[in-house]
Amino acid sequence: MGENTKTRRDWEVEVTFDRKATPDSTAYAAVHEKIRSAFFAYGEASKVHMRYMDRNGLPEAYEGYGLPKWEPQGGGAETSIRSG
């Protein structure tokens, strides 16, 4: 009889967040910058440590390292300022 053993599992986390600056507007939030800079890096520096936990108190949780994908969303036309 054959046997199947899992040796690797792929998973993906997709999040969208507002990129916040510090109160004095001199830097971005450290976590957001870590993710963004890892996207542009190579080798081990391109990986970020991630954790996912169910925020409703259920026991489901995941942890691992992954390669981030950074895609700025930009602002819509309704957010532009016009003078006239």
PyMOL commands that set and color helices and strands:
alter all, ss='L'
color gray80, all
select helices_A, chain A and resi 30-40+43-46+77-79
alter helices_A, ss='H'
color red, helices_A
select strands_A, chain A and resi 48-53+61-66
alter strands_A, ss='S'
color yellow, strands_A
deselect
rebuild
show_as cartoon
